[in-house]
Amino acid sequence: MANQSDRIDVNMLSNLNVLIICDYHLPGSNANALADHINSFQKHSQHNIFMLSSVGDLPADFNLEAFDVLVIHYSIVVIGTSYLSESAKDRIANYKGLKVQYIQDEYREINRFQIEMDRLGTDLLFTCVPQSLWKYTYPDHILPWLALRPTLTGYVPEALLQHRVKPTAERTTDVFYRGRQVPYWIGSATLEKYQIAQEFARLARGTELVIDLASEEGSRLYGDSWLQHLGNAKCTLGVESAASLLDFTGGFQRRTEAYIRQHPMASFAEVEAAAFPGIDNRFNTAQISPRCFEAAAMRTCMILYEGEYSGILEPGRHYLSLKKDFSNFNEICTIIRNSARLQEISDCAYQEVALNPQYSNKRFVEEFETGVAEVMALKKHLPRRIDIEAIVEQFQTVYTDYRPEVGRLHGALYFRHSSNDEFFVSRAFVQYCARDIDLLADSHKVVNVSPKPVRSHVHVFESIDQARPPIRRLLLSWWRRMPYSLRLKIEPLLLLIKR
């Protein structure tokens, strides 16, 4: 470790040029927490933030060395080549600036993540793993140079704090929840996300409670639809974000999947006995879920399984504590019928949690900037101070990676951190119609466009995306066959669809 006198001045490390590599999808199709996490860098950072939404190869003539800091967002999974090709990994490994990484779902194939971080040369990792487990997941003898900083899985979305919400008494759904069954190889903690809904629904029969509970993949909600349902509910169920297994080699996953292929109706107990006997619950990775912050911001009273919730939520004050054996179910039902008590709890969670700067996206970005400054100073990574216009020039060509084999279209969406959050270049408009991927066979072509028409195209495809499916398919097919020059002339007509 360098001596204090060897470090560079942290005050020098301002207005850095930061590139964030991420996988950003259609507006409304990202989980709200993921979109907020990505967008927060641009909203709150003092640095010049650029985003590259791309998978596979990095653009061939894109100069990574123009940036002081490279961030690999958790939406990019570094193991395997689905998100970063071998070529992309080599280019990142050869990059000379500071490399920062965010990871979630850190319970799986831990050794492979360690190998990839070694290969990429990650300098700073923001991890959701409790600090007591760092000696297992990121041990000093394997990654001795790696700087670790704690982070949460999500923070309070500031947009929700301005959201107009109904008083509890005016909401028509008593209890709302959307969850899903996740793989057994995560451990018994995986059961809670769907068991809480199943058991609550079973016990609620005949109680006259109005419930909207589902744990099937097809019932998941995103974007405005999620907020509308959450904002019309007096209460929402919840559990800690947790895995009770740490799968270092991927062996638990492989054995679990092999057993389920042969025994598709097997229970968790059967799978546990066959794939990871005696291993479950040796590690506790439980922490607060981003959904808790969303519920607090929407003033929806939380009914949560007993837990720690990262020490942020206090039972009886910020949420109703539901025992995992449901032995206090009747007591919970009595409180649900008391709108005044629910309002008291939700107001307290709003004031003490949602409005607490400690859990804001602004604080999350401040922690990022502090971590970058400390590690850059410690490792003596001097900022390059490349003219911002030299970087902007890179963003004048739009790169789109068309990958039909994975059924998705990945474009690049770039912003400059400025008072106007100006679009420099974007092919984001093609992402609006990713569901009609077969109509975009020519979308792999590289096109040079200026910011103004790009913004217009984004608005056009926002409009088309709101049309009914048959009309949308017709409009997209029509648009695809139209010469580019003609598209520019008819945009005002298409914009009428949105109105």
C-alpha positions in Angstrom: 0.0 0.0 0.0 1.3 3.4 -0.9 2.2 5.9 1.8 0.1 8.9 2.4 2.8 11.1 0.9 2.8 9.1 -2.3 -0.8 9.8 -3.0 -2.0 12.3 -5.6 -4.2 15.2 -4.5 -7.9 14.0 -4.4 -8.9 17.6 -5.3 -7.4 17.0 -8.7 -9.8 14.3 -9.4 -12.9 16.3 -10.5 -14.6 16.5 -13.9 -13.3 13.1 -14.9 -14.4 11.6 -18.2 -16.3 8.4 -17.2 -17.6 5.7 -19.5 -20.3 3.4 -18.2 -20.8 0.1 -20.2 -24.3 -1.2 -19.5 -27.2 -3.1 -21.1 -30.1 -0.7 -21.2 -33.3 -1.9 -22.9 -36.6 -0.5 -24.0 -38.0 2.2 -21.8 -40.6 0.5 -19.5 -39.1 -3.0 -20.0 -36.2 -2.5 -17.5 -36.9 -3.1 -13.9 -37.4 0.4 -12.4 -34.5 -0.1 -10.0 -32.1 -1.0 -12.8 -33.1 2.1 -14.9 -32.8 4.4 -11.9 -29.3 2.9 -11.1 -28.0 3.6 -14.6 -29.6 7.0 -15.0 -28.4 8.3 -11.5 -24.8 8.6 -12.7 -25.9 11.3 -15.2 -28.3 13.0 -12.9 -26.0 13.5 -10.0 -22.4 13.1 -10.9 -20.0 16.0 -11.0 -18.0 14.2 -13.7 -18.6 14.0 -17.5 -20.7 10.8 -17.8 -21.0 8.8 -21.0 -23.0 5.6 -21.4 -22.5 2.8 -23.9 -25.4 0.4 -24.1 -23.9 -2.5 -25.9 -23.2 -6.3 -25.7 -20.8 -8.4 -27.6 -17.9 -6.6 -29.3 -17.1 -3.0 -28.4 -17.3 -0.6 -31.4 -14.1 -1.2 -33.4 -12.9 2.3 -33.6 -14.0 3.4 -30.1 -11.1 4.7 -28.1 -11.4 3.6 -24.5 -8.2 5.5 -23.6 -10.1 8.8 -24.0 -11.7 8.1 -20.6 -10.3 8.4 -17.1 -12.7 5.8 -15.6 -14.4 2.8 -17.1 -17.4 1.4 -15.2 -18.8 -2.0 -16.0 -22.4 -1.9 -14.7 -24.1 -4.9 -13.1 -26.4 -5.2 -16.1 -23.3 -6.5 -17.9 -22.4 -10.1 -16.8 -18.7 -10.5 -17.2 -18.6 -14.3 -17.0 -19.2 -16.0 -20.4 -19.3 -14.1 -23.7 -23.0 -13.2 -23.9 -22.4 -9.6 -22.7 -18.7 -9.1 -23.3 -17.0 -10.9 -26.2 -13.4 -12.2 -25.8 -12.3 -9.2 -27.9 -14.2 -6.8 -25.7 -12.6 -8.3 -22.6 -9.1 -8.0 -24.1 -9.7 -4.3 -24.9 -10.9 -3.7 -21.3 -8.0 -5.6 -19.9 -5.6 -3.4 -21.9 -7.3 -0.2 -20.9 -4.9 1.9 -18.7 -7.4 3.9 -16.7 -9.2 3.1 -13.5 -11.7 0.2 -13.9 -14.7 0.0 -11.7 -17.3 -2.8 -11.5 -20.7 -3.3 -10.0 -22.0 -6.8 -9.5 -25.3 -8.2 -8.3 -26.4 -11.8 -7.9 -23.0 -12.4 -6.4 -24.0 -15.8 -5.1 -23.3 -17.7 -8.3 -20.1 -19.0 -10.0 -18.0 -16.9 -7.6 -14.7 -18.4 -8.7 -15.4 -17.4 -12.4 -16.2 -13.9 -11.3 -12.9 -13.8 -9.5 -11.1 -15.1 -12.7 -12.8 -12.5 -14.9 -12.0 -9.6 -12.5 -8.4 -10.8 -12.5 -8.3 -10.9 -16.3 -10.1 -7.5 -16.7 -7.9 -5.9 -14.0 -10.8 -4.5 -12.0 -9.5 -1.9 -9.6 -12.6 -1.1 -7.6 -15.6 -3.3 -6.9 -18.9 -2.1 -5.4 -20.5 -5.1 -3.8 -23.8 -6.0 -2.2 -22.2 -8.9 -0.3 -22.2 -8.2 3.5 -18.7 -7.3 4.6 -18.5 -10.3 6.9 -18.5 -12.5 3.7 -15.8 -10.6 1.7 -13.1 -13.0 2.9 -15.0 -15.8 1.1 -16.2 -14.0 -2.1 -13.2 -11.7 -2.7 -10.3 -13.0 -0.6 -7.1 -11.0 -0.3 -4.9 -13.9 -1.4 -6.8 -14.2 -4.8 -7.5 -10.5 -5.5 -5.0 -8.6 -3.4 -5.1 -5.4 -5.4 -8.9 -5.2 -5.5 -10.5 -2.3 -3.5 -14.0 -3.2 -2.1 -16.8 -0.8 -1.3 -20.3 -1.7 0.0 -23.4 -0.7 -1.9 -27.1 -1.4 -1.7 -29.0 -3.3 -4.4 -31.0 -0.1 -5.0 -31.8 3.3 -3.6 -34.9 5.5 -3.3 -36.0 6.7 -6.8 -36.3 10.5 -6.4 -39.0 10.7 -9.1 -41.3 8.7 -6.8 -40.9 11.3 -4.1 -42.7 13.8 -6.3 -45.4 11.3 -7.3 -48.9 12.2 -6.3 -50.3 9.3 -4.3 -53.7 8.4 -2.9 -54.3 8.4 0.8 -54.5 4.9 2.2 -58.3 5.0 2.8 -58.9 5.8 -0.9 -56.9 2.8 -2.3 -59.0 -0.1 -3.5 -56.6 -3.0 -3.2 -55.8 -4.2 0.3 -52.7 -6.2 -0.4 -50.6 -6.3 -3.6 -47.6 -8.3 -4.5 -45.6 -9.5 -7.5 -42.9 -12.0 -7.0 -41.4 -15.0 -8.8 -40.0 -18.4 -8.1 -36.2 -18.3 -8.6 -34.0 -21.3 -9.0 -33.6 -23.8 -6.2 -29.8 -23.6 -6.4 -29.9 -20.1 -4.7 -31.0 -22.0 -1.6 -34.1 -22.0 0.6 -34.3 -18.2 0.6 -35.6 -18.6 -3.0 -38.8 -20.1 -1.6 -39.8 -17.0 0.3 -40.4 -14.9 -2.8 -43.4 -16.9 -3.9 -44.4 -18.8 -0.7 -45.3 -15.5 0.9 -47.9 -14.8 -1.8 -49.2 -18.3 -2.0 -49.7 -18.7 1.8 -51.1 -15.2 2.2 -53.6 -15.8 -0.6 -54.7 -19.1 0.9 -55.3 -17.7 4.4 -57.0 -14.6 3.0 -59.8 -16.6 1.4 -63.0 -15.7 3.1 -61.6 -12.6 4.9 -63.1 -10.1 2.4 -59.7 -8.6 1.8 -59.1 -7.4 -1.7 -55.9 -9.0 -2.8 -53.8 -8.9 -6.0 -51.0 -11.4 -5.5 -49.1 -13.3 -8.2 -45.7 -15.0 -8.4 -45.7 -16.2 -12.0 -43.2 -14.8 -14.5 -46.0 -13.7 -16.8 -47.6 -11.6 -14.1 -44.6 -9.4 -13.5 -45.1 -5.6 -14.0 -42.7 -2.9 -15.1 -42.6 0.9 -15.5 -45.8 2.8 -15.0 -47.9 -0.3 -14.7 -45.9 -1.4 -11.6 -46.3 2.0 -10.0 -50.0 2.2 -10.8 -50.7 -1.1 -9.0 -48.4 -0.2 -6.1 -50.0 3.2 -5.7 -53.5 1.7 -5.5 -52.6 -0.7 -2.8 -52.9 -0.1 0.9 -50.2 -2.7 1.6 -47.6 -4.7 -0.2 -45.9 -7.9 0.7 -42.1 -8.3 0.8 -39.1 -10.3 1.8 -35.4 -9.7 2.1 -33.2 -9.9 -1.0 -31.2 -12.9 -0.2 -29.5 -16.1 -1.2 -28.8 -18.8 1.3 -26.2 -20.6 -0.9 -22.9 -19.3 -2.2 -22.1 -21.4 -5.4 -18.4 -21.0 -5.9 -17.9 -23.3 -8.8 -21.4 -23.4 -10.4 -21.6 -27.1 -9.2 -24.8 -26.5 -7.2 -26.5 -25.0 -10.2 -25.4 -27.7 -12.6 -26.5 -30.5 -10.2 -29.8 -28.8 -9.5 -30.6 -28.3 -13.2 -29.6 -31.9 -14.0 -31.8 -33.3 -11.3 -34.8 -31.2 -12.2 -34.5 -32.3 -15.9 -35.0 -35.8 -14.7 -37.5 -35.0 -11.9 -39.4 -31.8 -13.1 -41.9 -32.0 -10.2 -39.3 -32.4 -7.5 -39.7 -30.3 -4.3 -37.0 -28.2 -2.9 -36.3 -30.7 -0.2 -35.7 -33.4 -2.8 -33.4 -31.1 -4.9 -31.5 -30.1 -1.8 -30.8 -33.7 -0.8 -29.6 -34.5 -4.3 -27.7 -31.4 -5.3 -26.4 -29.6 -2.1 -27.1 -31.7 1.0 -26.2 -30.0 4.3 -25.0 -26.8 2.6 -28.0 -24.5 2.7 -28.0 -21.5 5.1 -24.3 -21.6 5.9 -24.1 -18.0 4.6 -26.5 -15.1 5.1 -26.5 -12.6 2.3 -29.9 -11.0 3.3 -30.3 -7.3 2.7 -33.0 -4.8 2.0 -34.7 -5.0 -1.4 -35.1 -2.0 -3.8 -38.9 -2.7 -3.6 -38.9 -1.6 0.0 -37.6 1.8 -1.0 -40.2 2.0 -3.8 -43.0 1.1 -1.3 -41.8 3.7 1.2 -41.7 6.4 -1.5 -45.2 5.5 -2.7 -46.5 5.4 0.9 -47.7 1.9 0.6 -47.6 0.0 3.9 -45.1 -2.9 3.8 -46.0 -6.3 5.2 -42.6 -8.0 5.4 -41.3 -11.3 6.6 -39.2 -11.0 9.8 -35.7 -9.9 9.0 -32.9 -7.4 9.4 -33.4 -5.4 6.2 -29.9 -4.0 6.4 -30.7 -2.3 9.7 -32.7 0.3 7.8 -36.3 -0.7 8.5 -37.8 -1.0 12.0 -40.7 -3.4 12.5 -43.9 -1.8 13.9 -42.6 1.6 12.8 -41.7 1.3 9.1 -43.5 -2.0 8.3 -45.7 -4.7 9.7 -43.7 -7.8 10.6 -45.2 -11.1 9.4 -43.9 -14.2 11.0 -42.7 -16.8 8.5 -45.1 -19.4 9.9 -48.0 -16.9 9.5 -48.9 -17.4 13.2 -49.7 -13.6 13.4 -51.8 -13.6 10.2 -55.0 -12.6 12.0 -53.3 -9.8 13.8 -52.0 -8.5 10.5 -55.5 -8.7 9.0 -56.9 -6.6 11.8 -54.4 -3.9 11.1 -55.0 -4.0 7.4 -58.6 -3.0 8.1 -57.4 0.0 10.1 -56.6 2.6 7.4 -55.5 5.2 9.9 -52.8 2.8 11.4 -51.6 1.9 7.9 -51.3 5.5 7.0 -49.3 6.2 10.2 -46.8 3.4 9.3 -46.5 4.4 5.6 -46.0 8.1 6.5 -43.3 7.1 9.0 -41.5 5.0 6.4 -41.8 7.9 3.9 -40.4 10.5 6.3 -37.6 8.4 7.9 -36.6 6.2 5.0 -37.7 7.5 1.6 -36.7 11.1 2.5 -33.5 10.1 4.2 -30.6 11.4 2.1 -28.6 8.3 3.2 -30.7 6.1 0.9 -31.0 8.5 -2.1 -29.5 8.0 -5.6 -27.6 11.2 -5.0 -25.8 9.5 -2.1 -25.2 6.4 -4.2 -23.4 8.6 -6.8 -21.5 10.4 -4.1 -20.2 7.0 -2.8 -19.2 6.1 -6.3 -17.2 9.4 -6.7 -15.6 9.0 -3.3 -14.5 5.5 -4.0 -13.1 6.5 -7.4 -11.2 9.4 -5.9 -9.7 7.3 -3.1 -8.6 4.4 -5.3 -7.4 6.6 -8.1 -5.3 8.6 -5.6 -4.0 5.5 -3.9 -3.0 3.8 -7.2 -1.8 7.1 -8.6 -4.0 7.0 -11.7 -3.5 10.5 -13.1 -6.5 11.9 -15.0 -5.9 12.2 -18.7 -7.6 15.6 -19.1 -8.4 14.9 -22.7 -10.5 17.6 -24.3 -14.2 16.8 -23.8 -14.8 17.6 -27.5 -12.4 14.9 -28.5 -14.6 12.4 -26.7 -17.8 13.8 -28.1 -16.3 13.3 -31.6 -16.3 9.5 -31.0 -20.0 9.6 -30.3 -20.8 11.1 -33.7 -21.1 7.6 -35.2 -23.9 5.5 -34.1 -23.1 1.9 -33.3 -25.7 -0.8 -33.2 -25.1 -4.4 -32.6 -27.8 -6.6 -34.2 -27.8 -10.0 -32.6 -30.7 -12.1 -33.9 -29.3 -15.2 -32.2 -30.3 -13.7 -28.8 -33.5 -12.1 -30.1 -32.6 -8.6 -29.0 -31.4 -5.4 -30.6 -28.7 -3.6 -28.7 -28.1 0.0 -29.5 -26.0 2.8 -28.0 -27.5 5.6 -26.0 -25.1 8.4 -25.2 -25.4 11.6 -23.2 -23.0 14.3 -22.2 -23.2 15.4 -18.6 -24.3 19.0 -19.0 -27.1 21.4 -17.9 -29.2 20.3 -20.8 -28.4 16.5 -20.8 -28.0 16.8 -24.5 -28.2 13.8 -26.8 -25.1 13.6 -28.8 -25.8 10.4 -30.7 -28.4 7.7 -30.4 -29.8 4.8 -32.1 -32.1 4.3 -29.0 -35.1 4.7 -31.3 -34.6 1.2 -32.7 -34.9 -0.2 -29.2 -38.5 1.0 -29.0 -39.4 -1.7 -31.5 -37.2 -4.6 -30.3 -40.3 -6.7 -29.8 -40.7 -6.5 -33.6 -37.2 -7.5 -34.3 -38.0 -9.4 -37.5 -39.0 -6.1 -39.0 -35.6 -4.5 -38.5 -33.4 -6.6 -40.7 -31.6 -3.5 -41.9 -31.0 -2.1 -38.4 -27.4 -3.4 -38.2 -26.3 -0.7 -40.7 -24.2 2.1 -39.3 -25.7 5.5 -39.9 -24.3 8.9 -39.3 -26.9 11.2 -37.9 -27.1 14.5 -36.1 -28.7 15.0 -32.6 -31.8 16.8 -33.8 -33.2 14.0 -36.1 -32.2 11.4 -33.5 -34.4 13.1 -30.9 -37.2 13.1 -33.5 -36.8 9.5 -34.2 -37.0 8.6 -30.5 -40.3 10.5 -30.3 -41.6 8.7 -33.4 -40.9 5.3 -32.0 -42.3 6.2 -28.7 -45.5 7.0 -30.6 -45.5 3.8 -32.6 -44.8 1.7 -29.6 -48.1 3.0 -28.0 -50.2 1.8 -30.9 -52.1 -1.5 -30.8 -49.9 -4.5 -31.9 -51.5 -5.0 -35.4 -51.2 -1.2 -36.1 -47.7 -1.1 -34.6 -46.5 -4.0 -36.9 -48.0 -2.3 -39.9 -46.4 1.1 -39.1 -43.0 -0.5 -38.4 -43.1 -2.5 -41.6 -44.1 0.7 -43.5 -41.3 2.7 -41.7 -38.6 0.1 -42.5 -39.3 0.2 -46.2 -39.3 3.9 -46.4 -36.2 5.9 -47.6 -34.4 7.8 -44.9 -35.1 11.1 -46.5 -38.8 10.5 -46.6 -38.9 9.4 -43.0 -37.7 12.9 -42.0 -40.6 14.5 -43.8 -43.4 12.4 -42.3 -42.4 12.5 -38.7 -45.0 15.1 -37.7 -47.7 12.8 -38.9 -46.5 9.9 -36.8 -46.1 12.1 -33.8 -49.9 12.6 -33.9 -50.3 9.0 -32.8 -48.9 9.9 -29.5 -51.3 12.7 -29.0 
